[in-house]
Amino acid sequence: MSPDRRTAVAAGSLFLLTEAVAIAGAVLYRPLLGAADGRLAQGADTRALLGALCEVVLVVAVTGTGAALFPVLRRQGEGLALGYAFGRLLEAAVIAIGIVAVLALVTLRRDAGPADGSDAALAAVHDWTFLLGPNIALGLNTVLLAYLAYRARLVPRFIAVLGLIGGPLICASAVAVMFGAYAQLSVAGAAAALPVFAWELGLAAWLIVRGFGPGSGAASRADGEVADPADVRR
């Protein structure tokens, strides 16, 4: 297996992992974050801790996608490749802040009983990190990667177009939530996230099954259509 093929499989696997643990974390957090009166249902704190572990894996996987794709993306321009890698790192850092908020919330609800101002503040911190990380930062990173994938034909263009549509859409949805147009967890919010979800699943599946290239399993460095020579930094 060539280095580019291994990179494609690793990146695709990491994208699938991000989807799985992000969904698992959100489901596991619900009993904790939904306990408005501060009373935890039996097992809710354990579920929240498991959710935090899922999001720790998410942080590693999100950072890993940027690192794994960097050697391939840098052939299209080192600046854009660095932008994507650091963008994913920023996204992971925001998610990590949300994890700390949830862990602190578990401690407060175990020890302090009914909710108070600090309890509500920690729940709000988690909600805002969820909005800024897996929504706005994710949307910007999606646009950047989809643009590079479209320009370089790293994947079929219909997959890249999903990212080019989904990235701005999820950012716009996050801004709408920020200004109170609708709730973060709502039908409208879920609908806005669907194109990005489809983009990441399609991208992951293609990278794992076919690797980089315009419809073949050839390594991107061997494909003359991957990048214009003027765009490649040597």
N, C-alpha and C positions, 0 to 999 in steps of 0.2 A: 504494500500500500504506500503510495507516494505521500510526502509531507502535506501537500495541499488536501489530499483525500482524508488524511487523518484530522487535519484542521477542520474540514467540513463536517465530519462525523462528530467531533468534539463540540463544535459550535452548535450544530443542530440538536445534539443531546442536551446541551445546557439550556437552549431555548425551551425545549419540552419540559425540562426540570423547572424552569421559572414559572411556567403556566401551572404545573401540578402543585407546587408548594405555595404559590400565591393564592390559589383557590382554597387549598386546605387551610392555610393560615386564616383567611377571611371567615371561613365557616367555623373554625375552632374559636375564634375571638368573639363571635356573636353573643354567647351567653354572658360573657363578662361585660362587654360594652353595652349590652342591652339591659343590664340590671340597673335601671335608673334609680331605684330606691337604695342602692348600695348593698342589698342582700344578695349574696351569691347563691345560686342553686347548687345542689350537691354535685361536685365534680367540675364545676365551672372554672375554678382556679387551675385545676390540672389541665383542662382543655386549653385554657389560655396559655399555659406554659408550653404545651405541645405546639400551639400556634406560633409562639415566639420562636421555638426551635425550627419550625418550618420556615419562618421568615429569616432566620439566620442562614439557613441553606439558600434562601432566595437572594440574600445579599451576596453570598459567595458566587452563586450562579450568574447573577446580573453582572458582577465584576468580571467573571470568567468569560462571558460572551465578548466583552470589549477586548480583553487580552487575547483571546483565541483568534479573533478576526483581524487583529491589528496587522500581522505579517502580510495578509492578503490585501487588506484595504490600503495599506501604505503604498502599494504599487499604483494606486489611483491618485495619490497625493498624500504626503505625510501629514500635512496640516489637518486635512479632513479626517484621516485615520486617527490622529491624536485627539481630535475633537470628539469623535465617537467614543474612544476608549475612556476619556476623562468624563464625558457625559454619562456613561454608564456608571462610572465610579461615583459621580455626584448623585445619581439616582439611588445607588446602593446606600450612600451615606444618609440620605433623607429617610430611607426605609429603616435604617438602623436607629435613628432617633425615635421613630415610632415604636420600635421594639422596646427600647428603654422605657418609654412612656407606659406601655402596656405592663411591663414587669413591675414598675413602680405602682401602677394601679392595682395589680394583684396584691401587693404588699399592703396597701392602704385598706383595701376591702377586707383583707384577712384580719388586720389589726385594729382598724379604726371603726369598723361597723358602718353605720349609715353614711351616705355620701355627703361630703362637704365641698367647700370651694376648690381645694386642691385636687380632690377626686375628679370633679367635673373638668378642671383645667387639664388634667392628664388625658382624659378621654378626648378633649378638644384637640390637644397636641397630636394624638394619634390620628384623628380625623383629618387634620390639616396636612400631616406628613403623607397620608394616603392620597390626598388630593395633589400635592406638589410632586411626590415621587412617582408612583405608578400611574399618574395621569399626565401632568405637564411635562416632567422630565422625560418620561417614557415617550410621550408624543414627539418631542423634539428629537430624541435619539432615533425614533422610528423614521422620521422624515430624512435624517442624515443618512442612515444606513440604506433606506429604500432608494434614495437618490443615487448613491454609489452603486448599488446593485443594478439599478436601471441603466445607468450610464455605462457600466462596465459589462453588462450582461452576465453578472454572476449567477443569476437565477432567471427563469422566464419572466418576461416583462409584466405579465398579468399578475404575478405574485408581487413584484416590486410596486405596481400600481396600487395594490391593496394597502401597502405601507404609505405611499404618497397621499392616499385619501384618508387612511385611518389616523395617521399622526396628527394632522391639523384638526381633524374632527374631535379626537379625544382632548386635545388642548382647548378647543372651543367649548366643549362640554364642561371641562374643569372650570373655565372662566364663568360659564353660566351658573354652575353650582356656587362658585365664589360669591356671586352677586345675588344668590337666592332665587334663581329662576326655577330650580327644582332640586330635590334632594339628591345627595351623592349616590345613595343606593336607591335607584328608582328605575322604572322602565326606560325613561329617556336616557339616563346615564348608561344603562346596560346596552341599549341600542347603539349609542355612540362608541362604545368600547368594542363592539363586534368586529368591525373591520381590522382593528389592530390585533385582536385575538386571532382572526383568520389569517392575517399576515404572518404572525409568529408561528402558527401551526404549519402553514404552507411552506414558509421558509425552512423551518426545522425538518419537515418531511423531505423536502427537496435536497437539502444539504446531506442528510443521512443516506438517502437512497441514491442520489445521482452525483452529489458533489458540486463543485463550482463549474460554471460554464453554461453556454447557451443551448441547453438541451442535450448535453452529453456528460459523461463522467470524466472527461479530460481535465487535468489540472489546469488551473487558471493561468499559470505561467506559460503553458504550452499553447494556449489559445490566443491566436493573433487578434481576436476581436475583443479581448478583455479590456484593453485600454489603448487609447491613442498613445503612440510613443512620446508625444510631447507632454502627456500627462504623467508619465512614469518617472519617478525620481531615481536616479541611479547613483 
